[in-house]
């Protein structure tokens, strides 16, 4: 049985409490990668939420690049970092998974989010814990099923992300339709 750490390199985020904020305009400005950013990347759309926190610091911090696989230790979800979040600073609540030639990035996201044996392993690690947060050790030790060929991985990963985007578009269309109908009903109900 292969473990996740045998297939990818795991890079922890910067400990947020150790980042020394600089009040010098010459210090680089970073935006924190958050749960809403992960959700946006997951569906491949930008929700235009502007609740992101920023920090100026001269410290060396870990940042994300477009196409990186990121795993949230808070939600247990993973995604590919989108173009809009390139250069964002990620904290210790996230782990970057650096894939090699043996595993496709999109397939890895599919596997971590949808594979039943992985879901079960993650759930078992939370039992008895009062703070629902996954650990780096737990993620490293996830036992993976046998991996299909890289060609098959690419195909599965591509289909998975297309499906997520399609679902998001349908949901957005349904919400827009609902808003239009409600507005028409409000207009119709005026005396």
BALOBA-1460 file (C-alpha; in Angstrom, 3 decimals):
// residues 191
<rec num="1" residu="x" x="0.000" y="0.000" z="0.000"/>
<rec num="2" residu="x" x="1.388" y="3.394" z="-1.007"/>
<rec num="3" residu="x" x="1.076" y="6.389" z="1.258"/>
<rec num="4" residu="x" x="0.495" y="9.915" z="0.009"/>
<rec num="5" residu="x" x="3.998" y="10.944" z="1.187"/>
<rec num="6" residu="x" x="5.456" y="8.253" z="-1.123"/>
<rec num="7" residu="x" x="3.850" y="9.873" z="-4.174"/>
<rec num="8" residu="x" x="3.959" y="13.636" z="-3.487"/>
<rec num="9" residu="x" x="6.026" y="16.147" z="-1.538"/>
<rec num="10" residu="x" x="4.013" y="17.883" z="1.203"/>
<rec num="11" residu="x" x="4.879" y="21.503" z="2.013"/>
<rec num="12" residu="x" x="3.266" y="23.063" z="5.104"/>
<rec num="13" residu="x" x="2.065" y="26.631" z="5.053"/>
<rec num="14" residu="x" x="3.691" y="29.487" z="6.959"/>
<rec num="15" residu="x" x="2.744" y="29.618" z="10.671"/>
<rec num="16" residu="x" x="0.553" y="32.731" z="10.768"/>
<rec num="17" residu="x" x="1.500" y="33.695" z="14.346"/>
<rec num="18" residu="x" x="5.191" y="33.792" z="13.391"/>
<rec num="19" residu="x" x="4.783" y="36.234" z="10.505"/>
<rec num="20" residu="x" x="6.121" y="39.610" z="11.581"/>
<rec num="21" residu="x" x="4.018" y="42.340" z="10.040"/>
<rec num="22" residu="x" x="6.028" y="45.203" z="8.555"/>
<rec num="23" residu="x" x="4.664" y="48.739" z="8.389"/>
<rec num="24" residu="x" x="7.120" y="49.682" z="5.662"/>
<rec num="25" residu="x" x="5.655" y="50.276" z="2.198"/>
<rec num="26" residu="x" x="8.700" y="48.567" z="0.687"/>
<rec num="27" residu="x" x="7.734" y="45.269" z="2.330"/>
<rec num="28" residu="x" x="6.001" y="42.844" z="-0.041"/>
<rec num="29" residu="x" x="2.216" y="42.733" z="0.336"/>
<rec num="30" residu="x" x="0.695" y="39.254" z="0.517"/>
<rec num="31" residu="x" x="-2.912" y="38.125" z="0.434"/>
<rec num="32" residu="x" x="-3.836" y="35.188" z="2.662"/>
<rec num="33" residu="x" x="-5.304" y="32.146" z="0.910"/>
<rec num="34" residu="x" x="-8.564" y="31.286" z="2.649"/>
<rec num="35" residu="x" x="-11.438" y="28.825" z="2.584"/>
<rec num="36" residu="x" x="-13.491" y="30.961" z="0.145"/>
<rec num="37" residu="x" x="-10.486" y="31.079" z="-2.226"/>
<rec num="38" residu="x" x="-10.290" y="27.282" z="-2.079"/>
<rec num="39" residu="x" x="-14.022" y="27.023" z="-2.866"/>
<rec num="40" residu="x" x="-13.597" y="29.378" z="-5.853"/>
<rec num="41" residu="x" x="-10.645" y="27.365" z="-7.173"/>
<rec num="42" residu="x" x="-12.574" y="24.134" z="-6.674"/>
<rec num="43" residu="x" x="-15.361" y="25.190" z="-9.056"/>
<rec num="44" residu="x" x="-13.109" y="27.236" z="-11.325"/>
<rec num="45" residu="x" x="-15.028" y="30.474" z="-10.790"/>
<rec num="46" residu="x" x="-14.451" y="33.675" z="-8.882"/>
<rec num="47" residu="x" x="-17.205" y="34.611" z="-6.428"/>
<rec num="48" residu="x" x="-15.850" y="38.181" z="-6.151"/>
<rec num="49" residu="x" x="-15.826" y="38.034" z="-2.360"/>
<rec num="50" residu="x" x="-13.418" y="40.609" z="-1.023"/>
<rec num="51" residu="x" x="-12.962" y="39.359" z="2.523"/>
<rec num="52" residu="x" x="-9.306" y="38.445" z="1.961"/>
<rec num="53" residu="x" x="-6.784" y="39.500" z="4.594"/>
<rec num="54" residu="x" x="-3.452" y="41.047" z="3.641"/>
<rec num="55" residu="x" x="-0.097" y="41.378" z="5.359"/>
<rec num="56" residu="x" x="3.123" y="43.230" z="4.598"/>
<rec num="57" residu="x" x="6.228" y="41.385" z="5.706"/>
<rec num="58" residu="x" x="9.901" y="40.943" z="4.913"/>
<rec num="59" residu="x" x="9.696" y="37.358" z="6.270"/>
<rec num="60" residu="x" x="10.176" y="34.435" z="3.939"/>
<rec num="61" residu="x" x="6.661" y="33.000" z="3.537"/>
<rec num="62" residu="x" x="5.200" y="30.107" z="1.567"/>
<rec num="63" residu="x" x="3.132" y="31.137" z="-1.434"/>
<rec num="64" residu="x" x="1.015" y="29.303" z="-3.966"/>
<rec num="65" residu="x" x="1.367" y="29.158" z="-7.738"/>
<rec num="66" residu="x" x="-1.324" y="28.575" z="-10.320"/>
<rec num="67" residu="x" x="-1.734" y="24.810" z="-10.754"/>
<rec num="68" residu="x" x="-0.492" y="23.861" z="-7.271"/>
<rec num="69" residu="x" x="-2.521" y="21.238" z="-5.427"/>
<rec num="70" residu="x" x="-3.565" y="22.596" z="-2.032"/>
<rec num="71" residu="x" x="-5.217" y="20.630" z="0.789"/>
<rec num="72" residu="x" x="-7.166" y="22.356" z="3.567"/>
<rec num="73" residu="x" x="-6.494" y="20.924" z="7.017"/>
<rec num="74" residu="x" x="-9.721" y="22.664" z="8.102"/>
<rec num="75" residu="x" x="-12.206" y="21.272" z="5.582"/>
<rec num="76" residu="x" x="-10.336" y="18.214" z="4.327"/>
<rec num="77" residu="x" x="-10.868" y="19.418" z="0.759"/>
<rec num="78" residu="x" x="-8.255" y="19.862" z="-1.916"/>
<rec num="79" residu="x" x="-8.158" y="21.792" z="-5.174"/>
<rec num="80" residu="x" x="-5.901" y="23.240" z="-7.837"/>
<rec num="81" residu="x" x="-4.878" y="26.835" z="-7.241"/>
<rec num="82" residu="x" x="-6.384" y="29.107" z="-9.885"/>
<rec num="83" residu="x" x="-4.821" y="32.008" z="-11.742"/>
<rec num="84" residu="x" x="-6.552" y="34.554" z="-9.434"/>
<rec num="85" residu="x" x="-4.794" y="33.152" z="-6.366"/>
<rec num="86" residu="x" x="-1.266" y="32.919" z="-7.784"/>
<rec num="87" residu="x" x="1.194" y="34.360" z="-5.250"/>
<rec num="88" residu="x" x="-1.185" y="34.106" z="-2.280"/>
<rec num="89" residu="x" x="0.373" y="33.309" z="1.082"/>
<rec num="90" residu="x" x="-0.854" y="30.042" z="2.605"/>
<rec num="91" residu="x" x="-0.800" y="29.408" z="6.344"/>
<rec num="92" residu="x" x="-0.379" y="26.296" z="8.471"/>
<rec num="93" residu="x" x="-4.076" y="25.518" z="7.816"/>
<rec num="94" residu="x" x="-3.092" y="24.396" z="4.307"/>
<rec num="95" residu="x" x="-0.621" y="21.953" z="2.777"/>
<rec num="96" residu="x" x="0.781" y="22.207" z="-0.745"/>
<rec num="97" residu="x" x="1.101" y="18.825" z="-2.452"/>
<rec num="98" residu="x" x="3.854" y="18.830" z="-5.057"/>
<rec num="99" residu="x" x="3.134" y="16.134" z="-7.623"/>
<rec num="100" residu="x" x="5.812" y="14.414" z="-9.630"/>
<rec num="101" residu="x" x="5.543" y="12.351" z="-12.785"/>
<rec num="102" residu="x" x="3.663" y="9.510" z="-11.068"/>
<rec num="103" residu="x" x="0.420" y="11.339" z="-10.307"/>
<rec num="104" residu="x" x="-1.637" y="13.921" z="-12.226"/>
<rec num="105" residu="x" x="-2.562" y="17.008" z="-10.166"/>
<rec num="106" residu="x" x="-6.266" y="17.037" z="-11.129"/>
<rec num="107" residu="x" x="-6.524" y="13.302" z="-10.519"/>
<rec num="108" residu="x" x="-4.959" y="13.761" z="-7.081"/>
<rec num="109" residu="x" x="-7.611" y="16.376" z="-6.225"/>
<rec num="110" residu="x" x="-10.318" y="13.956" z="-7.409"/>
<rec num="111" residu="x" x="-8.816" y="11.144" z="-5.331"/>
<rec num="112" residu="x" x="-8.516" y="13.211" z="-2.139"/>
<rec num="113" residu="x" x="-12.036" y="14.652" z="-2.439"/>
<rec num="114" residu="x" x="-14.006" y="11.676" z="-3.731"/>
<rec num="115" residu="x" x="-12.309" y="8.347" z="-2.915"/>
<rec num="116" residu="x" x="-14.336" y="6.531" z="-0.232"/>
<rec num="117" residu="x" x="-11.349" y="4.839" z="1.429"/>
<rec num="118" residu="x" x="-9.565" y="8.195" z="1.771"/>
<rec num="119" residu="x" x="-12.722" y="9.855" z="3.143"/>
<rec num="120" residu="x" x="-12.978" y="7.047" z="5.714"/>
<rec num="121" residu="x" x="-9.311" y="7.437" z="6.745"/>
<rec num="122" residu="x" x="-9.767" y="11.194" z="7.204"/>
<rec num="123" residu="x" x="-12.975" y="10.719" z="9.244"/>
<rec num="124" residu="x" x="-11.330" y="8.126" z="11.500"/>
<rec num="125" residu="x" x="-8.556" y="10.589" z="12.269"/>
<rec num="126" residu="x" x="-11.082" y="13.143" z="13.519"/>
<rec num="127" residu="x" x="-12.934" y="10.854" z="15.923"/>
<rec num="128" residu="x" x="-12.459" y="11.818" z="19.542"/>
<rec num="129" residu="x" x="-10.924" y="15.109" z="18.503"/>
<rec num="130" residu="x" x="-12.632" y="18.225" z="19.828"/>
<rec num="131" residu="x" x="-11.151" y="20.524" z="17.219"/>
<rec num="132" residu="x" x="-12.172" y="19.296" z="13.805"/>
<rec num="133" residu="x" x="-8.874" y="19.821" z="12.028"/>
<rec num="134" residu="x" x="-6.752" y="17.362" z="10.120"/>
<rec num="135" residu="x" x="-3.039" y="16.995" z="10.830"/>
<rec num="136" residu="x" x="-0.100" y="17.001" z="8.440"/>
<rec num="137" residu="x" x="0.899" y="13.565" z="9.773"/>
<rec num="138" residu="x" x="-2.579" y="12.219" z="9.016"/>
<rec num="139" residu="x" x="-2.466" y="13.567" z="5.442"/>
<rec num="140" residu="x" x="1.067" y="12.207" z="4.845"/>
<rec num="141" residu="x" x="-0.017" y="8.745" z="5.983"/>
<rec num="142" residu="x" x="-3.162" y="8.492" z="3.826"/>
<rec num="143" residu="x" x="-3.102" y="5.103" z="2.130"/>
<rec num="144" residu="x" x="-3.763" y="5.415" z="-1.586"/>
<rec num="145" residu="x" x="-5.496" y="2.891" z="-3.826"/>
<rec num="146" residu="x" x="-3.536" y="1.559" z="-6.810"/>
<rec num="147" residu="x" x="-3.056" y="4.403" z="-9.268"/>
<rec num="148" residu="x" x="-4.215" y="3.975" z="-12.868"/>
<rec num="149" residu="x" x="-1.927" y="4.914" z="-15.776"/>
<rec num="150" residu="x" x="-1.032" y="8.594" z="-16.036"/>
<rec num="151" residu="x" x="-3.164" y="8.885" z="-19.218"/>
<rec num="152" residu="x" x="-6.195" y="7.518" z="-17.366"/>
<rec num="153" residu="x" x="-5.460" y="9.817" z="-14.405"/>
<rec num="154" residu="x" x="-5.431" y="12.862" z="-16.719"/>
<rec num="155" residu="x" x="-8.746" y="11.844" z="-18.272"/>
<rec num="156" residu="x" x="-10.432" y="11.255" z="-14.887"/>
<rec num="157" residu="x" x="-9.051" y="14.511" z="-13.464"/>
<rec num="158" residu="x" x="-10.205" y="16.525" z="-16.484"/>
<rec num="159" residu="x" x="-13.713" y="15.020" z="-16.366"/>
<rec num="160" residu="x" x="-13.905" y="15.667" z="-12.615"/>
<rec num="161" residu="x" x="-13.066" y="19.375" z="-12.930"/>
<rec num="162" residu="x" x="-15.416" y="19.774" z="-15.911"/>
<rec num="163" residu="x" x="-18.219" y="18.252" z="-13.816"/>
<rec num="164" residu="x" x="-17.523" y="20.587" z="-10.870"/>
<rec num="165" residu="x" x="-17.629" y="23.615" z="-13.166"/>
<rec num="166" residu="x" x="-20.837" y="22.415" z="-14.845"/>
<rec num="167" residu="x" x="-22.517" y="21.947" z="-11.446"/>
<rec num="168" residu="x" x="-21.438" y="25.446" z="-10.390"/>
<rec num="169" residu="x" x="-22.750" y="26.989" z="-13.619"/>
<rec num="170" residu="x" x="-26.093" y="25.207" z="-13.195"/>
<rec num="171" residu="x" x="-26.352" y="26.411" z="-9.612"/>
<rec num="172" residu="x" x="-25.514" y="29.983" z="-10.625"/>
<rec num="173" residu="x" x="-28.122" y="29.842" z="-13.429"/>
<rec num="174" residu="x" x="-30.771" y="28.477" z="-11.022"/>
<rec num="175" residu="x" x="-30.001" y="31.263" z="-8.511"/>
<rec num="176" residu="x" x="-30.273" y="33.921" z="-11.241"/>
<rec num="177" residu="x" x="-33.553" y="32.452" z="-12.450"/>
<rec num="178" residu="x" x="-34.919" y="32.447" z="-8.894"/>
<rec num="179" residu="x" x="-33.922" y="36.097" z="-8.398"/>
<rec num="180" residu="x" x="-35.651" y="37.098" z="-11.660"/>
<rec num="181" residu="x" x="-38.864" y="35.242" z="-10.731"/>
<rec num="182" residu="x" x="-38.892" y="36.730" z="-7.220"/>
<rec num="183" residu="x" x="-38.419" y="40.226" z="-8.651"/>
<rec num="184" residu="x" x="-41.307" y="39.667" z="-11.084"/>
<rec num="185" residu="x" x="-43.488" y="38.419" z="-8.199"/>
<rec num="186" residu="x" x="-42.600" y="41.508" z="-6.142"/>
<rec num="187" residu="x" x="-43.557" y="43.715" z="-9.099"/>
<rec num="188" residu="x" x="-46.809" y="41.785" z="-9.644"/>
<rec num="189" residu="x" x="-47.804" y="42.000" z="-5.982"/>
<rec num="190" residu="x" x="-47.632" y="45.819" z="-5.877"/>
<rec num="191" residu="x" x="-51.111" y="47.396" z="-5.690"/>
